[in-house]
């Protein structure tokens, strides 16, 4: 008879076999209730003389998928996972775990504490803790190496990667693969234990062969691959302790786990994890989206080909429109190349690639052919006249109810919408390059955009596997608006004494994947040059203008594509361009500036303060809903280091009052650029935080 133990763990006795089922939908997270009920159930069954074997399995789509995210960042309440694991391992009655779905983190630790493990075919296992700034804290760093050896355990635990059941079997993490329902396999596995056909053992009693070379190699590799991250090195330290007797190793693991839990990186990584989910809370949340079956894209350049690829990979039929046959062919070739990349990465089969190119993708030079699409994304030149002309034409040809989206980077979407008789259907869907890879999608809501069109933008993002952030209309929306502001700081610093490479080094030291001058060289310096020329007439007279980048472009140096920019690309590693150093020296002299030195800290402080200041303005103006939306934009679209949580999260680690002080100090040199944003002023006065503004 099934007997309820609380609501989350069920015990069922079949003669001398006891089945323990975890039932904590949706993913059987190892919540406090599950930990407590599991401990209680195992203790009771271990004392029950009728029971000769216990099989632990889970109801629903997965075995325990890991910790309960609602408990993240909160003080843990006993029994801890480590206690449950100890109870399982020390039980006198043999316990077999039957795992399925995504058995990750604490779920895998529970399984490893049982005396045998059977996985359903298709099971995925892994230790994702490192991605949240932690180490596995339920004995995983001690038990995994006892079955896999040190090298494989290091690989799994320091990367957080997931592996399939067959790899897990090869590594020794599981003993058998079976098929059937978890309950049926639990019964057959328990029977196999009783008949001696499935061996049981306590992993904690095994010993690990010390491998100091593997430990040293992992430490060394991580110093290069994850120089800024705290947790991966801590994983190595914990795995190294697995050569100790189990209880000593577990004590070492516990101490290291607590150290990670107290680290600021941990809090930032948890914030980044939640940011991905928080951005989904929008005012239009309850509104049903429009039907999305067929898509259309206009413009098959850099962005259009990437957007088309993303849509095709997500299973949409797409019609791509271009100006002429030649441009269409270029677009088609770029899409085919992107799909080839997906095949190489194992994301797409050869057959599917061919199928997509022959049936799902249609091309045309006639906008009338897009009429049947449910949503069209315009990605033509960044030119208002071209865009309004296209939207006027779309208004005439598209079926009623079609969503008309623009991928513009900066232009006013209200003006674009006004070119149609149906501005309610017009929205900005701002993708990031390369559009089939980058996860961010800014959903830009114009004045007249209707709620169901916004909901459709979010629904599309989900189908494309992207993270949608709601933004309002302004020059550059959330991301590019803030970036245009802080990028100026790089130029000011160069003019005042720092070298471009010193600035890149300082910001890479902070954790940015690439410094701003290297990014400029990569993107092509000519693009920003064109935009500066376009804006020259309207540039405010008081704004400090640094002509260095113009001089570099005038010399024909556009970055990587011309072999020269801020750096020279003539070998395996770029080197600073000496001619740029000469231009900088001349411009400083012309402006009568005596260069001074800037420490890496001051460079980072100025750069981040500018980013945060503009972020505060974007919030105050309602362009972003919450600080966390800005964090998500920078984390998922601009390579902001995850372990710093995002610019607004980082702002709270400095504090509003300190930021206001900084701005006032910088304003002594440039009062036009450095002004205190009203929101920051208010937070400083009230002792408030950006985090508090994230609350519902
Ligand atoms: P691109 O120059 O690579 O591609 C534009 C394409 O539009 C060209 O292939 C051109 O033939 C086509 N086109 C021009 N007029 C057309 C018309 N009347 N009908 C049909 N096709 C036409 O430009 P890119 O970089 O792809 O940018 C496109 C849009 O996306 C711009 O609004 C840009 O601001 C925006 N964007 C660009 C990003 C980037 O990183 N390049 C990032 C996000 C947005």
Boltz pocket constraint, residues with backbone or C-beta under 6 A from the ligand:
constraints:
  - pocket:
      binder: B
      contacts: [[A, 298], [A, 299], [A, 300], [A, 301], [A, 302], [A, 303], [A, 304], [A, 321], [A, 322], [A, 323], [A, 327], [A, 378], [A, 379], [A, 380], [A, 381], [A, 382], [A, 383], [A, 386], [A, 390], [A, 407], [A, 408], [A, 409], [A, 410], [A, 430], [A, 431], [A, 432], [A, 433]]
      max_distance: 6.0
